[in-house]
Amino acid sequence: MRFCLLTPVASPQVIRNLALLLPLLPADAEVVANDWGVVRFIRENHPSLRTIAGRILCRMIKDPRLPGRDWAMHCGFDFAPLRTLFELCGLRHMEIDTPLFADTEAFAALPLRKSVHLPYFYVAKGRMCRIGALAQSGPERFAVGRKCKKECLTLSARIERAERDDQWCSWQIGNTMFGRYSQEMLEAVIAAVDKGYVDRLVMAGDAA
């Protein structure tokens, strides 16, 4: 079993922490990078580690408000513009969410090894924590840079639109909006696994 370290979007402190942590990892350990600065830091300082492109690097449109398959061609991960960058960075493995209107071939078209997250997909991230701002008032409610109190460990907010029946349930957790896979998306993943197009499934810890 290989050790795998998940890393966040980088800040100067994250890089300082990684400088202390990465030398402790075994040479063949995996590091999931969600920031290009982290990818570069690992490549320059710890080339023996296996760097995986995290799903924040492998971005695609995943808006729960999209009405139907007319949007399918806009919702997949377009690897072509990033091919050269991935090759230069030595990335051979990627983590992705399932495209909203996925079919099995959406996975077959990606040339790298793939890990797929289940059963939630992230929609968007921002710098402001909506839940952490509830105790603030005035302009401070919309400010960034406050110390994180980890409110998202116990609180989440269901996102709904009045008089709209969106296809995907979505929640705000901390500074990130998540959606839950539809049955159609899950079936596409299962079919892709059966055909050998997906190498690994990453399950959310509370996904009952």
N, C-alpha and C positions, 0 to 999 in steps of 0.2 A: 504494500500500500504506500503510495507516494503522498507526502505532506503537501498541502496547498494553502497558500496564504492569500486572502482576499484583501486588497488595498483600496482605499477611498480616493475620491478626487483629491489632488494634492494641494498642500499648502507648504510653506517653508518648514513648519513643525513636522508635518508628515514626512518630508524628505529627511529631516534630522532623525526622526524615529526609525525610519527605514535604514539609515546608515548604521544604526546600532543593532537593529534586528536581523537584517539580511545575512550578516556574517555568521549568525548562529544556525542558519538553515543548512540541511544537507545539500550536497552539490546538485542533486537531481530534483530538488524540490520545485514545485510550481508556484508562481506568483501571478495572481490575476491583477492586471493593471487597468485602472479606469481613468488614467491620465497619461498623456503623452510624455510629460516630464518624468513620471515614474518609469515608463518604458525606457527612456533614454538613460536614466540613472542606473537601472539594472543592467542595461547593455554595456555601459561604460565601466561599471564597477563590479558586477557579479555576472559575467557572461555565462557561467556554468549553470545558472538557474534557468528554468523553463518559463519564459514569460508568455502569459495568455492574454489576449486582447479581451478585456471585460466588456460587458454589454453597454456600458456608457460610451465606450469607444465605437461600438458597433451600432450606431444610432439608426433609427428608422421612424417613420411616422406611425404613432400608435394612439390616435385620438379616439376615445370611446364615443364621441359624438358622431363619427362618420356613419352615414346612413346605410351603405351597402357595398356590394362588390364592384360597383363602378369605380371605386377608389383603389382596387386591388393593385393596380400597376404602380401606384404611388407609395405603397405601404411596405414593400420589401426592403431588405438591406442591399444597397447597390455597392458591390465589392469593387467594381472596376476602377473608380477614381482613387481607391486606397491601395490597390494592388502593389504599386511600387513602394509606397510607404511601409506596408506590412513586410515586404521582402527586405527592405533596408534595415528594418528593426528586428529582423529575425523572428517574426511572429508566425507560428505554424498552427496555432490553435486559437479559436475564438469562442466567446460566450455570447449567446443571443437570446432574445425573446422570440416567440413565434409571431410572425406577421399576422395582423388582424384577419386578413382574408387569405390564409395560407392554404396551399396544397402541398403534396409531398415533394413536388419538383422545386419548390422554393428552397428546400434544404439541399437537394441534389446539386443545385446551381452554384453553391458556395464551395470553393476549392479547398478550404482548410478543414481540419478536424473541428468538430462542433460540439459544444455543450449547450443544452437548451434549458432555460429556467422554467419551472412549473410551480404552482398553477397561476402565478401572478406575473404580469408584465408591468414594467415601469413606463409611465406616460411622459413625465417631465420632472425635472429637478430645478430648484431655484435656490436663491441665497437666503430667503426668508422662511422661517418656520411658522406656519400659520397657527399651529396649536400652541407653540411657545409664546406667541404674541397675545394670546387671550388675556393674560394677566397685565398687559401693558395698556396704556391709554395715550390718546393724542398721537403726535407724530412718532413717538417711540414704538408704537405698535407696528409700524412699517419699516423700522430701522433694521439694519443687518449688523452682525458683529457681536451680538450679545453672547455671553457664555451659555453653552448648551446645558440644559438641565435634564435632558433625556426624557422629556414629556412623552415622546412618541413610544416609549416602552409600555405605557399604560393607556394612552389615549389615541384614538383615531377618529376621523370624521368621514362619514358617508357623503359622497358627492352626488347630488341629484339635480335634475332640471325640471322645473314645474311644467306639467302637462307635456312632458317628453318621455318617450319610452326608449332610452338608449339601449343598444344591444349588449353592452358590457357594464357590469357593476364596477364602480370605482370608489377609491378611498384616498383621503389625504393623510399621510403618515409622516410627521416631521416636515421636512422641506421637499417631500417627494409625493407625487400622485401615482397610485397603482391601480391597475385593473385586473380583473380575474378572467382567465381564459374561458371562452365559450366551449360548448361540447364539440363544435366543428373544429376548433383549433386543437383541442386535445386529441381528436381522432387523426388530425394531420400529423401530429407529433408521433403518435403510436405507429402510424403507417411508415413514417420516415425511419423510426427505430428498427422496425421489422425489415426494412430494405437496406439497413446499414448506413443510412445517410447521417445519423446522429450518433456520436461517440459516447456521450455522457448526459445524464439528466441531473439537474440541480434542483432539489426540492426545498421549498420554504419550510422552515422548521415547524410552523404551526398550521401547515396545510392539511387539515383533516378532510 
